[in-house]
Amino acid sequence: MPNFLLKRWHGYHVVALVTIASILSGILTFYQWQLGILAFIAVATIIALTIRAKTEFEHDLSEYISTLSYRINKAGEEAVTRLPVGILLYNEERTIQWSNPFMNALINEQLIGSPLKHMSEELHKEVDEQEKEIHTDIKGRDFRVVHYPDERLLYFFDASEEFEYKFLYEMDKTVIGLIFLDNLDEVTQGLDDQVRSRLLSHVTDSLNKWAKTNDILIRRTSSDRFIAIMTEETLESLEENRFTLLDEIRERTGEEKVTLTLSVGIGSGEESLRELGALAQSSLDLALGRGGDQVAIKEKQGKVRFYGGKTNAVEKRTRVRARVISHAIRDFIKESDQVYVMGHKNPDMDSIGSAIGVTKIAETNGKEAFIVIDPEDMNHNIKKLLGEMEGNEHLWSRFITPSEASEHATSDTLLVVVDTHKPSLVVSPRLIDEVERTIVIDHHRRGEEFINDAVLVYMEPYASSTAELVTELLEYQHKNPKLGVLESTALLAGIIVDTKSFAIRTGARTFDAASYLRSRGADTVLVQKLLKEDLAEYVKRAKLVENAYIYSNGMAIAKGATDASYNQVIVAQAADTLLTMNDVVASFVLSKLKDGRVSVSARSLGDVNVQVIMESLDGGGHLTNAATQIEADTIEEVEMLLKEKIDEYFNDGGDAT
């Protein structure tokens, strides 16, 4: 019984009153003993009545508590058996000891004595990890489980309806898509009005039919742009079908002997329409930067998802754009006190050659330019090129290390990044943060990782090489740059390496650039000398090729020895060599790196988009030239993973002819 209730009858106030009454009775007895005796009798009577009342109160309270306890116990029993909450007790062996009737009804089977994993493997795992809040699925119903590990007690709350409403809410969210006709102006030049009209009619009909079938609101905003409004549920359905709209547009317009392609940028996962619009535009820029004919889906958090991009993009760059970019670069150079040029780690001829070309543009405009390289990170071909340059004091003085660049960088320094657009791949990522203005010149398809806040981006995935782009920029400088033999040879070597001696990704403008460089003194014999192989490396490459086999659909796979590491140049050359073999449509070469990772170098003749396959392995590159590096214990593990991704590629509609 609570003490404060008992104090109501024999607390300090009662003792005080009795004490005072006794003292007064004693005093009264001293003066008049008859009245004093009566007073003592009265006090004794009051004390007796108080004790009796206290006893009765304790009895009544005890009965009340007993009744209340019974009712509480009864209510508890009713709650355990009738409330719509599942309750389960388990022992140390994770075997169910007891469950309430509601839990039994939910599962519709006898639970006592069965292991937790019989109910749910996921639940068993979470209980082992002593998670307090668990979400799990049991027999098609969603449950929110509250776990008390010390008591080995689980409360199951049926959350199926809650999850369903949440799912419906997520599926009903707005999604914005921006659709762009990649090459409308290029392919319709010179066409008569009737053919152009039929071509646009094919596109409009296909888009309207696609929108109606999938419950999408679509509106044309210009001759080559559309906006589409849909829900997350619709987007999920389109992803399951892998955006067949791209193939349909390509096929229908192909009936007119002119092929149009679409690029689609989609923003999702945001409440704000403004944010969705920004994500959609960013996705469209990404799709176009990767060559078009594909869909890019972007959320604020999470990896960008790509669909399509399995055909080689039609060349869309123009000489007008090259001239405008050349003049813009000239203006940025003139506003700078010096220019730094930086390529990617372990540079190739294209990276170094294009860097040398940019320094020439800077010097033509009266500014000093320096190429940032890491002397410890270069292959033998680049070392041979630098060896040739050691005899040219002016050129040799243009090369500096990353630490020297950081030491002398100022607020007016201009940084030009060539042959890559990924901060993680440049020679010195820190240098990007140390300068205020950066220009990016690259010919690779744009990836999710990108140099932020670049003042100028010149990315042309249709070009053969960055050296080709830089050569055109040189041509459009107002002052005619005076290229030396070594400078023009380095640029030509970059083009030759990336085109495999003009065999792949070679357009008319590639030959124009090569012709310009040859007229400026490029030495083709010196190029061959720079690209000569070491005998030991040739043998190593031959052994890689020797181990190759055809997996499926003309996919050749070769792997290096597990106990040896290979130079990436050798691996890339082995992949190139495999492409020259009969019945090989694409090649993949796997090898161990010195840091323990496994590298995959992929090449194709254009019928298979190896970039898509490598991106599924967190890599990237071009349609015909891509690579990745994977954390794995063995090469065989990566080999199995690669085969899975190749199978997925063909199952999803990839084609090899």
C-alpha positions in Angstrom: 0.0 0.0 0.0 1.4 3.5 -0.9 2.8 5.3 2.2 1.1 8.6 1.4 -2.4 7.0 1.6 -1.5 5.6 5.1 -0.3 9.0 6.3 -3.9 10.2 5.8 -4.8 8.4 9.1 -1.6 8.2 11.2 0.5 10.9 9.7 2.3 13.6 11.7 -0.8 15.9 11.8 -2.8 13.2 13.8 0.2 12.6 16.2 0.5 16.3 16.7 -3.2 16.8 17.5 -3.3 13.8 19.9 -0.1 15.1 21.6 -1.6 18.6 22.0 -4.9 17.2 23.3 -3.0 15.1 25.8 -1.0 18.0 27.1 -4.1 20.2 27.4 -5.8 17.4 29.3 -2.9 17.1 31.7 -2.9 20.8 32.3 -6.7 20.7 32.8 -6.3 17.8 35.3 -3.8 19.9 37.3 -6.3 22.6 37.8 -9.5 20.6 37.9 -9.0 16.8 38.0 -12.7 15.9 37.2 -12.6 17.7 33.9 -9.1 16.4 33.2 -10.3 12.8 33.5 -13.2 13.5 31.1 -10.7 15.1 28.7 -8.5 12.0 28.8 -11.5 9.8 28.2 -12.4 11.9 25.1 -8.9 11.8 23.8 -8.8 8.0 24.2 -12.2 7.7 22.4 -10.9 9.8 19.5 -7.7 7.6 19.3 -9.8 4.4 19.3 -12.1 5.8 16.6 -9.1 6.8 14.5 -7.6 3.4 14.8 -10.9 1.8 13.8 -11.3 4.1 10.8 -7.7 3.4 9.8 -8.3 -0.3 9.9 -11.5 0.0 7.9 -9.7 2.2 5.3 -6.9 -0.3 4.9 -9.4 -3.1 4.5 -11.3 -1.2 1.8 -8.2 -0.1 0.1 -6.8 -3.7 0.1 -10.1 -4.9 -1.5 -10.0 -2.1 -4.1 -6.4 -2.9 -5.0 -7.2 -6.6 -5.3 -10.1 -5.9 -7.5 -8.0 -3.4 -9.6 -5.2 -5.9 -9.9 -7.5 -8.6 -11.1 -9.0 -6.2 -13.7 -5.5 -5.1 -14.8 -4.4 -8.7 -15.1 -7.6 -9.6 -17.0 -7.1 -6.6 -19.3 -3.5 -7.6 -19.9 -4.5 -11.1 -20.8 -7.2 -9.8 -23.1 -4.7 -7.4 -24.7 -2.2 -10.2 -25.3 -4.8 -12.5 -26.8 -7.2 -10.1 -28.6 -5.3 -6.9 -29.5 -4.2 -6.8 -33.2 -0.5 -7.0 -32.2 1.6 -10.1 -32.7 3.7 -11.1 -29.6 6.5 -13.7 -29.7 9.0 -15.0 -27.2 12.1 -16.9 -28.3 14.9 -18.7 -26.5 18.7 -18.4 -26.8 18.7 -20.9 -29.7 16.4 -18.6 -31.6 13.5 -21.1 -31.3 10.0 -19.7 -30.7 8.8 -20.5 -27.1 5.4 -18.7 -27.1 3.2 -16.6 -29.4 -0.1 -15.0 -28.9 -3.3 -16.1 -30.8 -3.1 -13.0 -33.1 0.4 -14.0 -34.2 -0.7 -17.6 -34.9 -3.6 -16.3 -36.9 -1.4 -14.0 -39.0 1.1 -16.7 -39.9 -1.7 -19.4 -40.1 0.5 -22.2 -38.6 1.8 -23.5 -35.3 4.8 -21.4 -34.3 5.9 -22.8 -30.9 9.0 -25.0 -31.3 9.9 -23.7 -34.8 13.1 -21.7 -35.4 12.9 -18.0 -36.2 14.5 -18.5 -39.6 11.5 -20.6 -40.5 9.4 -17.5 -40.3 11.9 -15.2 -42.0 15.7 -15.4 -42.8 15.8 -11.6 -42.7 14.2 -11.5 -39.2 16.5 -14.1 -37.9 19.5 -12.1 -39.1 18.3 -8.9 -37.6 17.5 -10.6 -34.3 21.1 -12.0 -34.2 22.4 -8.4 -34.7 20.2 -7.2 -31.9 18.4 -4.6 -34.0 15.7 -2.8 -32.0 13.5 -1.8 -35.0 13.0 -4.3 -37.8 11.1 -4.2 -41.0 10.4 -7.5 -42.6 8.1 -9.4 -45.0 6.4 -12.6 -43.8 4.2 -14.6 -46.1 3.5 -11.6 -48.3 2.7 -9.2 -45.5 4.8 -6.3 -44.3 5.6 -6.1 -40.6 7.2 -3.5 -38.4 8.8 -5.4 -35.5 9.9 -4.0 -32.2 12.6 -6.1 -30.6 13.6 -6.3 -26.9 16.8 -8.4 -26.9 17.1 -8.6 -23.1 13.7 -10.1 -22.8 13.9 -12.0 -26.1 10.6 -10.5 -27.0 9.2 -9.4 -30.4 6.1 -7.3 -31.1 4.7 -7.5 -34.6 2.7 -4.6 -36.0 1.0 -5.3 -39.4 2.3 -2.5 -41.6 1.0 -3.8 -44.9 -1.5 -1.0 -45.3 1.0 1.6 -44.2 3.6 0.3 -46.7 1.0 0.2 -49.4 0.0 3.8 -48.9 3.7 4.8 -48.8 4.3 2.8 -52.0 1.3 4.4 -53.8 2.5 7.8 -52.6 6.0 7.1 -54.0 4.6 5.8 -57.3 2.4 8.8 -57.7 5.3 11.3 -57.5 5.8 13.6 -60.5 8.6 13.0 -62.9 9.8 15.4 -65.6 11.5 14.4 -68.8 13.1 16.5 -71.5 13.3 15.0 -75.0 15.8 16.3 -77.7 16.1 15.3 -81.3 19.9 14.8 -81.4 20.7 15.4 -85.1 17.7 17.1 -86.6 19.5 20.0 -88.2 22.4 17.9 -89.5 20.3 15.1 -91.1 17.7 17.4 -92.6 20.1 19.8 -94.3 19.5 19.6 -98.0 16.3 17.5 -97.7 13.2 18.8 -99.5 10.3 20.0 -97.5 8.2 16.8 -98.1 10.8 14.4 -96.8 11.5 16.7 -93.8 7.8 16.9 -93.0 7.4 13.1 -93.2 10.4 12.7 -91.0 9.0 15.0 -88.3 5.6 13.3 -88.7 7.2 9.9 -87.9 8.8 11.3 -84.8 5.6 13.2 -83.6 3.4 10.1 -84.2 5.8 7.8 -82.4 6.1 10.2 -79.4 2.3 10.8 -79.2 1.6 7.0 -79.4 4.2 6.3 -76.7 2.8 9.0 -74.5 -0.8 7.8 -74.9 0.2 4.2 -74.2 2.1 5.1 -71.1 -0.2 7.8 -69.7 2.3 10.6 -70.2 1.6 14.3 -70.9 3.9 15.4 -73.7 4.2 18.9 -75.3 6.5 20.2 -78.0 8.5 23.3 -76.9 10.5 23.8 -80.1 11.2 22.0 -83.4 13.6 19.6 -81.7 12.5 19.6 -78.1 9.7 18.1 -76.1 8.8 18.0 -72.4 7.1 15.0 -70.8 5.3 14.8 -67.5 4.7 11.4 -65.9 4.7 9.5 -62.6 7.2 7.3 -60.9 5.1 4.3 -61.7 5.2 5.1 -65.4 9.0 5.7 -65.2 9.4 2.3 -63.5 7.4 0.7 -66.3 9.5 2.4 -69.0 12.7 1.3 -67.3 11.5 -2.3 -67.3 11.0 -2.1 -71.0 14.3 -0.3 -71.4 12.9 2.7 -73.3 12.0 0.9 -76.6 11.0 4.4 -77.9 14.7 5.0 -78.8 14.7 2.0 -81.2 11.3 2.8 -82.6 12.3 6.4 -83.5 15.5 5.1 -85.1 13.7 2.5 -87.1 10.8 4.6 -88.3 13.0 7.5 -89.4 15.3 5.0 -91.0 12.5 4.2 -93.4 13.2 7.6 -95.0 16.9 6.6 -95.4 17.7 9.3 -92.8 18.1 8.2 -89.1 17.1 10.5 -86.3 17.9 9.7 -82.7 16.6 10.9 -79.4 18.3 11.9 -76.1 16.1 12.0 -73.0 16.9 13.5 -69.7 14.7 12.6 -66.7 14.6 14.1 -63.2 12.9 12.1 -60.5 12.7 11.6 -56.7 12.1 15.3 -55.7 9.0 17.1 -54.5 9.9 20.5 -56.0 9.0 20.9 -59.7 11.9 23.4 -59.9 14.4 20.7 -58.7 12.9 18.1 -61.0 13.3 20.5 -64.0 17.0 21.1 -63.0 17.6 17.4 -62.7 16.0 16.7 -66.1 18.1 19.4 -67.8 21.3 18.0 -66.1 20.4 14.5 -67.2 19.8 15.7 -70.8 23.2 17.4 -70.8 24.7 14.2 -69.6 23.0 12.1 -72.3 24.1 14.6 -75.0 27.6 14.7 -73.6 27.8 10.9 -73.9 27.0 11.0 -77.6 23.2 11.0 -77.6 20.7 8.3 -78.6 20.1 7.4 -74.9 18.2 8.1 -71.8 19.7 9.5 -68.6 17.7 9.3 -65.3 19.0 11.4 -62.4 17.9 11.7 -58.8 19.4 14.1 -56.3 20.8 11.1 -54.3 21.9 8.0 -56.1 23.7 6.9 -59.2 22.6 8.1 -62.7 20.9 5.4 -64.7 21.5 5.1 -68.4 19.5 3.3 -71.2 20.3 3.0 -74.8 23.5 4.5 -76.2 24.2 1.3 -78.1 24.8 2.9 -81.4 27.6 5.1 -82.6 26.5 8.6 -82.6 26.2 10.6 -85.8 28.9 13.3 -85.9 27.2 16.6 -84.9 30.1 19.0 -84.2 30.6 21.8 -86.6 33.6 24.0 -87.6 31.6 27.0 -86.4 31.6 25.6 -82.9 35.3 24.8 -83.1 36.0 28.4 -84.1 33.8 29.9 -81.3 35.5 27.6 -78.7 38.9 28.6 -80.1 38.2 32.3 -79.7 36.7 31.8 -76.2 39.9 29.9 -75.1 42.0 32.7 -76.5 40.0 35.3 -74.4 40.4 33.2 -71.2 44.2 32.9 -71.9 44.6 36.6 -72.4 42.9 37.3 -69.0 45.3 34.9 -67.2 48.8 35.4 -66.0 49.9 31.8 -66.9 48.3 28.6 -68.1 48.6 25.1 -66.6 47.7 22.1 -68.8 47.0 18.8 -67.2 46.0 15.4 -68.6 45.1 12.1 -66.9 47.3 9.8 -64.8 49.6 7.4 -66.7 49.3 9.7 -69.8 49.2 8.4 -73.3 50.2 10.1 -76.6 46.8 11.8 -76.9 47.0 13.3 -73.4 50.5 14.6 -73.8 50.1 15.6 -77.5 47.0 17.6 -76.8 48.6 19.2 -73.8 51.5 20.3 -75.9 49.0 21.8 -78.4 47.3 23.8 -75.7 50.6 25.3 -74.6 51.2 26.4 -78.2 47.8 28.2 -78.2 48.8 30.0 -74.9 52.2 31.0 -76.3 50.6 32.3 -79.5 48.6 34.6 -77.3 51.6 35.8 -75.4 51.2 33.7 -72.2 53.5 31.2 -70.5 52.1 27.7 -70.3 53.3 24.6 -68.4 52.3 20.9 -68.6 51.8 19.2 -65.3 53.2 15.6 -65.3 54.2 13.0 -62.7 57.6 11.7 -63.7 57.0 8.5 -61.8 53.7 7.7 -63.6 54.3 7.3 -67.3 54.8 4.5 -69.8 57.8 3.9 -72.0 56.3 5.6 -75.1 55.9 8.8 -73.2 59.3 8.5 -71.8 60.7 8.2 -75.3 58.7 11.3 -76.4 60.1 13.3 -73.4 63.6 12.0 -74.2 63.2 13.5 -77.7 62.2 16.8 -76.1 65.1 17.0 -73.7 67.2 18.3 -76.5 64.7 21.2 -77.0 65.4 23.5 -74.1 62.2 25.6 -74.7 59.9 22.5 -74.8 61.6 20.7 -71.9 61.2 23.8 -69.7 57.4 23.6 -70.2 57.1 20.4 -68.1 56.6 20.8 -64.3 55.6 18.5 -61.4 52.3 18.8 -59.5 54.1 20.3 -56.4 55.7 22.9 -58.6 52.4 23.8 -60.1 50.7 24.2 -56.7 53.6 26.3 -55.4 53.4 28.8 -58.3 49.6 28.9 -58.9 47.9 32.3 -58.5 44.4 33.6 -58.5 44.8 34.5 -62.2 46.1 31.1 -63.3 44.1 29.2 -65.9 44.0 25.4 -65.8 43.2 23.4 -69.0 42.3 19.8 -68.4 42.7 17.6 -71.5 41.7 14.0 -72.5 39.6 13.5 -69.3 36.8 15.2 -67.5 36.9 13.2 -64.2 38.6 14.9 -61.2 39.7 11.5 -59.9 41.7 10.7 -63.1 43.8 13.9 -63.5 47.5 14.0 -62.5 46.8 16.3 -59.6 43.2 16.5 -58.3 44.3 19.1 -55.7 45.3 21.5 -58.5 41.7 21.8 -59.6 40.7 23.2 -56.2 43.7 25.5 -56.1 42.9 27.4 -59.3 39.7 29.5 -59.8 39.2 28.9 -63.6 39.3 25.5 -65.4 38.7 24.6 -69.0 37.9 21.0 -70.0 38.7 19.6 -73.5 37.9 16.0 -74.0 36.6 13.5 -76.6 35.3 10.8 -74.2 31.6 10.3 -73.5 30.6 12.2 -70.4 30.3 10.2 -67.2 28.6 10.9 -63.9 31.8 12.2 -62.3 32.7 15.6 -63.7 34.8 18.6 -63.0 32.4 21.1 -61.4 32.3 24.9 -62.1 34.5 24.7 -65.3 34.3 28.1 -67.1 34.3 26.3 -70.5 33.7 22.7 -71.5 34.5 21.5 -75.0 33.5 17.8 -75.1 33.0 16.1 -78.5 32.5 12.4 -78.2 32.3 12.2 -82.0 36.0 13.2 -82.4 38.7 10.6 -82.8 40.9 12.1 -80.1 41.6 15.2 -78.0 44.6 15.8 -80.2 42.2 16.2 -83.1 40.1 18.8 -81.2 43.2 20.8 -80.1 44.6 20.7 -83.7 41.3 22.4 -84.9 41.5 24.9 -82.1 45.1 25.8 -83.2 43.9 26.3 -86.8 41.3 28.9 -85.7 43.7 31.1 -83.7 44.0 34.6 -85.2 47.7 34.5 -85.1 49.0 31.6 -87.1 50.7 29.3 -84.5 54.2 28.2 -85.6 54.3 24.5 -84.7 57.7 22.9 -84.5 58.4 19.3 -85.7 58.2 17.8 -82.2 55.0 19.6 -81.3 53.1 18.7 -84.5 54.5 15.1 -84.3 53.2 14.7 -80.7 49.7 15.8 -81.8 49.8 13.4 -84.8 51.0 10.6 -82.5 48.0 11.2 -80.3 45.6 10.9 -83.2 47.3 7.8 -84.6 47.3 6.0 -81.2 43.6 6.7 -80.5 42.4 5.8 -84.0 44.6 2.7 -84.2 46.4 4.2 -87.2 43.1 5.6 -88.6 41.3 2.3 -88.4 38.5 3.2 -85.9 36.6 6.4 -84.9 38.0 8.2 -87.9 36.1 10.9 -89.7 36.8 13.3 -92.5 38.0 15.9 -90.0 40.4 13.4 -88.5 42.2 13.3 -91.8 41.9 17.1 -92.1 43.7 17.5 -88.7 46.4 15.0 -89.7 46.9 16.8 -93.0 47.3 20.1 -91.2 49.9 18.6 -88.8 51.8 17.0 -91.6 51.9 20.3 -93.4 53.4 21.8 -90.2 56.3 19.3 -90.2 54.9 16.3 -88.3 57.3 13.4 -88.8 55.6 10.1 -89.4 58.9 8.2 -89.1 59.4 9.7 -85.6 55.8 8.7 -84.7 56.6 5.1 -85.6 59.8 5.3 -83.6 58.0 6.6 -80.6 55.4 3.8 -80.8 57.9 1.0 -81.2 57.5 -1.8 -78.7 59.9 -3.4 -76.3 60.5 -7.1 -77.1 59.8 -8.2 -73.6 56.5 -6.4 -73.6 55.6 -7.8 -77.0 56.1 -11.3 -75.6 54.1 -10.5 -72.5 51.2 -9.2 -74.7 51.5 -12.3 -77.0 51.0 -14.6 -73.9 47.9 -12.6 -73.0 46.5 -13.1 -76.5 47.4 -16.8 -76.4 45.1 -17.4 -73.5 42.1 -15.8 -75.2 38.8 -17.7 -76.0 35.5 -16.8 -77.6 32.8 -16.6 -74.9 29.6 -15.9 -77.0 28.4 -13.6 -79.8 32.0 -12.9 -80.8 33.1 -11.8 -77.4 36.8 -12.6 -76.9 38.0 -12.8 -73.3 41.7 -13.1 -72.2 43.2 -13.0 -68.7 46.6 -12.6 -67.4 48.5 -14.9 -65.0 47.2 -14.6 -61.4 50.7 -14.1 -60.0 51.8 -11.3 -62.4 50.9 -7.7 -62.8 50.7 -6.0 -66.2 51.3 -2.5 -67.6 48.0 -1.1 -68.7 49.4 -0.2 -72.1 50.2 -3.9 -72.7 46.7 -4.9 -71.6 45.1 -2.3 -73.9 47.3 -3.4 -76.8 46.3 -7.1 -76.2 42.6 -6.0 -76.4 43.4 -4.2 -79.7 45.2 -7.2 -81.1 42.3 -9.5 -80.3 40.0 -7.3 -82.4 42.1 -8.2 -85.5 41.2 -11.9 -85.2 38.5 -13.6 -87.2 35.0 -13.8 -85.6 35.9 -11.3 -82.8 33.4 -8.5 -82.4 34.6 -7.2 -79.0 37.5 -8.1 -76.8 38.0 -8.0 -73.0 41.4 -8.5 -71.3 41.6 -9.0 -67.5 44.8 -8.5 -65.5 46.0 -7.9 -62.0 47.2 -4.5 -61.0 50.1 -3.8 -58.5 47.6 -2.6 -55.9 45.7 -5.9 -56.0 42.8 -4.7 -58.1 41.7 -6.4 -61.3 41.6 -4.3 -64.5 39.4 -5.0 -67.5 40.3 -3.4 -70.9 37.5 -3.6 -73.5 37.5 -2.9 -77.2 35.0 -3.3 -80.0 34.6 -2.6 -83.7 31.5 -0.5 -83.1 28.8 -3.2 -83.2 29.0 -3.7 -79.4 28.9 -0.8 -77.0 31.7 -1.8 -74.6 31.1 1.4 -72.7 27.7 0.2 -71.5 29.2 -3.1 -70.3 32.1 -1.4 -68.5 29.7 1.1 -66.9 27.8 -1.8 -65.4 31.1 -2.7 -63.7 31.6 0.9 -62.5 33.9 1.8 -65.4 33.5 3.9 -68.5 35.0 5.1 -71.8 33.8 5.1 -75.4 31.5 2.9 -77.4 34.5 1.1 -78.9 37.1 1.7 -76.1 36.4 1.3 -72.4 37.8 0.0 -69.2 37.3 -0.5 -65.5 39.1 -1.5 -62.3 37.5 -3.8 -59.7 38.3 -4.7 -56.1 38.4 -8.5 -56.2 40.3 -11.4 -54.7 40.9 -13.3 -57.9 40.8 -12.7 -61.7 38.3 -15.6 -62.0 35.8 -13.8 -59.8 35.9 -10.7 -62.2 35.8 -13.1 -65.2 32.5 -14.5 -63.9 31.1 -11.1 -63.2 32.1 -9.9 -66.7 30.3 -12.8 -68.3 27.2 -12.0 -66.4 27.3 -8.4 -67.6 27.9 -9.5 -71.2 24.8 -11.8 -71.0 22.8 -8.9 -69.5 23.9 -6.6 -72.3 22.6 -9.0 -75.0 19.5 -10.0 -73.0 18.6 -6.3 -72.8 18.7 -5.8 -76.5 22.4 -5.3 -77.2 23.3 -6.4 -80.7 26.4 -7.7 -82.4 26.5 -8.1 -86.1 
